[in-house]
């Protein structure tokens, strides 16, 4: 019997409260352009009012990991409801 394949890549969100757009894009498997669209897209059911909640830290943009996880939950819920 074959051993199950284990993903040895580190979780890019593990232990972080916020991440850069490139890290969020990697974690979600989408382009950075898509991440910026999600940061600007209004989502009435989302906690911060946008698909992805973000803020500026100096000149750097950061996305909260809780909003990334909430986005995934909303998308899974949409699929389940369909």
Short mmCIF file of the C-alpha atoms (twelve columns), coordinates in Angstrom:
data_MODEL
# 
_entry.id   MODEL 
# 
loop_
_atom_site.group_PDB 
_atom_site.id 
_atom_site.type_symbol 
_atom_site.label_atom_id 
_atom_site.label_alt_id 
_atom_site.label_comp_id 
_atom_site.label_asym_id 
_atom_site.label_seq_id 
_atom_site.Cartn_x 
_atom_site.Cartn_y 
_atom_site.Cartn_z 
_atom_site.pdbx_PDB_model_num 
ATOM 1  C CA . UNK A 1  0.000   0.000  0.000  1 
ATOM 2  C CA . UNK A 2  1.392   3.382  -1.002 1 
ATOM 3  C CA . UNK A 3  2.150   6.020  1.603  1 
ATOM 4  C CA . UNK A 4  0.001   9.163  1.347  1 
ATOM 5  C CA . UNK A 5  1.728   12.134 -0.235 1 
ATOM 6  C CA . UNK A 6  2.449   14.861 2.280  1 
ATOM 7  C CA . UNK A 7  2.744   18.474 1.200  1 
ATOM 8  C CA . UNK A 8  6.026   19.611 2.716  1 
ATOM 9  C CA . UNK A 9  5.673   23.252 1.683  1 
ATOM 10 C CA . UNK A 10 5.288   25.619 4.634  1 
ATOM 11 C CA . UNK A 11 1.901   27.246 5.152  1 
ATOM 12 C CA . UNK A 12 2.403   30.874 4.033  1 
ATOM 13 C CA . UNK A 13 -0.257  32.098 6.482  1 
ATOM 14 C CA . UNK A 14 0.824   30.137 9.536  1 
ATOM 15 C CA . UNK A 15 1.383   32.342 12.555 1 
ATOM 16 C CA . UNK A 16 0.845   35.601 10.649 1 
ATOM 17 C CA . UNK A 17 -1.825  38.212 11.275 1 
ATOM 18 C CA . UNK A 18 -1.286  39.925 7.934  1 
ATOM 19 C CA . UNK A 19 0.614   39.183 4.736  1 
ATOM 20 C CA . UNK A 20 1.801   40.948 1.594  1 
ATOM 21 C CA . UNK A 21 -0.343  40.668 -1.552 1 
ATOM 22 C CA . UNK A 22 2.196   38.305 -3.148 1 
ATOM 23 C CA . UNK A 23 1.920   35.913 -0.188 1 
ATOM 24 C CA . UNK A 24 -1.893  36.065 -0.306 1 
ATOM 25 C CA . UNK A 25 -1.787  35.358 -4.047 1 
ATOM 26 C CA . UNK A 26 0.454   32.345 -3.458 1 
ATOM 27 C CA . UNK A 27 -1.765  31.057 -0.642 1 
ATOM 28 C CA . UNK A 28 -4.943  31.350 -2.748 1 
ATOM 29 C CA . UNK A 29 -3.338  30.219 -6.000 1 
ATOM 30 C CA . UNK A 30 -4.355  33.360 -7.894 1 
ATOM 31 C CA . UNK A 31 -2.526  36.263 -9.521 1 
ATOM 32 C CA . UNK A 32 -1.474  39.386 -7.669 1 
ATOM 33 C CA . UNK A 33 -3.820  41.333 -9.983 1 
ATOM 34 C CA . UNK A 34 -6.700  39.195 -8.746 1 
ATOM 35 C CA . UNK A 35 -5.676  39.928 -5.130 1 
ATOM 36 C CA . UNK A 36 -5.807  43.684 -5.780 1 
ATOM 37 C CA . UNK A 37 -9.250  43.280 -7.403 1 
ATOM 38 C CA . UNK A 38 -10.455 41.379 -4.314 1 
ATOM 39 C CA . UNK A 39 -9.085  44.116 -2.024 1 
ATOM 40 C CA . UNK A 40 -11.181 46.669 -3.944 1 
ATOM 41 C CA . UNK A 41 -14.299 44.511 -4.448 1 
ATOM 42 C CA . UNK A 42 -17.177 45.353 -2.124 1 
ATOM 43 C CA . UNK A 43 -18.640 42.324 -0.342 1 
ATOM 44 C CA . UNK A 44 -21.608 43.182 1.904  1 
ATOM 45 C CA . UNK A 45 -21.354 39.878 3.784  1 
ATOM 46 C CA . UNK A 46 -17.627 40.295 4.493  1 
ATOM 47 C CA . UNK A 47 -16.588 41.620 7.924  1 
ATOM 48 C CA . UNK A 48 -14.650 44.633 6.566  1 
ATOM 49 C CA . UNK A 49 -17.006 45.266 3.663  1 
ATOM 50 C CA . UNK A 50 -14.502 44.077 1.037  1 
ATOM 51 C CA . UNK A 51 -13.606 40.592 -0.174 1 
ATOM 52 C CA . UNK A 52 -10.136 40.990 1.355  1 
ATOM 53 C CA . UNK A 53 -9.478  43.377 4.232  1 
ATOM 54 C CA . UNK A 54 -6.257  45.347 3.807  1 
ATOM 55 C CA . UNK A 55 -4.318  48.268 5.216  1 
ATOM 56 C CA . UNK A 56 -1.104  50.156 4.517  1 
ATOM 57 C CA . UNK A 57 1.934   49.708 6.724  1 
ATOM 58 C CA . UNK A 58 4.082   52.589 5.561  1 
ATOM 59 C CA . UNK A 59 4.256   52.105 1.802  1 
ATOM 60 C CA . UNK A 60 3.528   48.375 2.014  1 
ATOM 61 C CA . UNK A 61 0.029   46.942 1.633  1 
ATOM 62 C CA . UNK A 62 -0.974  44.128 3.994  1 
ATOM 63 C CA . UNK A 63 -3.960  41.770 3.913  1 
ATOM 64 C CA . UNK A 64 -5.314  40.289 7.121  1 
ATOM 65 C CA . UNK A 65 -5.128  36.520 7.260  1 
ATOM 66 C CA . UNK A 66 -8.566  36.365 8.884  1 
ATOM 67 C CA . UNK A 67 -10.036 38.022 5.770  1 
ATOM 68 C CA . UNK A 68 -8.257  35.484 3.536  1 
ATOM 69 C CA . UNK A 69 -9.700  32.611 5.565  1 
ATOM 70 C CA . UNK A 70 -13.144 34.278 5.629  1 
ATOM 71 C CA . UNK A 71 -12.991 34.700 1.834  1 
ATOM 72 C CA . UNK A 72 -12.340 30.968 1.444  1 
ATOM 73 C CA . UNK A 73 -15.256 30.150 3.764  1 
ATOM 74 C CA . UNK A 74 -17.597 32.429 1.777  1 
ATOM 75 C CA . UNK A 75 -16.548 30.842 -1.494 1 
ATOM 76 C CA . UNK A 76 -17.031 27.323 -0.132 1 
ATOM 77 C CA . UNK A 77 -20.441 28.388 1.212  1 
ATOM 78 C CA . UNK A 78 -21.433 29.783 -2.211 1 
ATOM 79 C CA . UNK A 79 -20.547 26.497 -3.841 1 
ATOM 80 C CA . UNK A 80 -22.429 24.502 -1.207 1 
ATOM 81 C CA . UNK A 81 -25.526 26.699 -1.654 1 
ATOM 82 C CA . UNK A 82 -25.504 26.254 -5.456 1 
# 
